[in-house]
């Protein structure tokens, strides 16, 4: 009889082999060639698929299609809410349904590059994951401060400093101070850091500010890890820290290690703010943003979003090659103590079935404002991209009808 420890090892090896074999058998689309299948060919009810598409199209967001106008009707009303990154006109409601790797339905214009808002955060967490997998970051529980040296801002028009800046710090140190020095990579990834400060002209308190203005500059800091707060300034701090670790622009990292290997198009662009430039190894480098809160972020088509969703469905494995480690995916899918519906940014979890009550508990979503949804469902081998869908209820109803079609 095998000892318990030996049996456990055998089971783990067998499980890993099964996962690798399953990934090897699964269909992965080649670059510029994604095979289409009729729903009926895979035993799917085409009528219900069409119903799901009509639900998604009827639930189009009521916000203006011009993203700049939409910004100034929403986030632009916040203190220091001026847009400092690019905006664009968005397209029609658009989506893709991927079942067992194959495209079985689409609507709108899936090849159109639109702002994807906070789905960008999932790409940001991926490049941090790559840094961990490659040993550039030893552990996500490490404090960030030792990894980030003082940063020189790129200001080519300013040679002589004004007299009113004499004696003031000339280098950016985002993790100086007693509170910020206690922040770990995990805290930033889970949006529980409570980082304090101003970055790219945006104070952290000005992002979704408290209704009571008297608290903006006076509130007590929360210990990192204790309070969850969705905050794009802090997301951009993570992007700046990751840029320092990689010593190269993050879009180049994403392209080399993720987007090219999964066969993504060459049309996606990850942009930052017009003032978010630093000097890195003698070169000007833009520190990209983690979303479109003040403009910028990822501009991408639905096919490329779906490819990324398929990568996460297969737990970081693409056609037998592990692009993101299994451990990183596991951490991304682990609930945050201060918000059990959130893993690493921007992995929304469904364990409590609050967000999508008619989806399986092990389903998860990459979500951005708009709404932009990448729904990933391991139980049903399903990935759904739905763009410009109004709310969680509409997302749930769309997914519910698709799942009904599979049965």
Secondary structure as UniProt FT lines:
FT   HELIX           4..25
FT   TURN            31..32
FT   HELIX           39..42
FT   HELIX           46..58
FT   HELIX           67..73
FT   HELIX           75..77
FT   TURN            79..80
FT   STRAND          94..99
FT   TURN            100..101
FT   STRAND          102..107
FT   TURN            110..111
FT   STRAND          114..115
FT   HELIX           117..119
FT   HELIX           120..133
FT   TURN            134..135
FT   TURN            140..141
FT   HELIX           145..147
FT   STRAND          151..153
FT   TURN            156..157
FT   HELIX           163..165
FT   TURN            166..167
FT   TURN            174..175
FT   TURN            178..179
FT   HELIX           180..182
FT   HELIX           185..189
FT   TURN            190..191
FT   STRAND          198..199
FT   TURN            200..201
FT   STRAND          202..203
FT   HELIX           204..206
FT   TURN            207..208
FT   HELIX           213..215
FT   TURN            216..218
FT   TURN            224..225
FT   HELIX           232..246
FT   HELIX           250..254
FT   HELIX           255..259
FT   TURN            260..263
FT   STRAND          269..280
FT   TURN            281..282
FT   STRAND          283..288
FT   TURN            293..294
FT   STRAND          297..300
FT   HELIX           302..313
FT   TURN            314..316
FT   STRAND          317..318
FT   TURN            319..320
FT   STRAND          321..322
FT   HELIX           326..332
FT   TURN            337..338
FT   TURN            340..341
FT   TURN            345..346
FT   STRAND          347..349
FT   TURN            351..352
FT   TURN            357..358
FT   TURN            361..362
FT   STRAND          364..368
FT   TURN            369..371
FT   STRAND          372..377
FT   HELIX           378..380
FT   STRAND          382..387
FT   HELIX           392..406
//
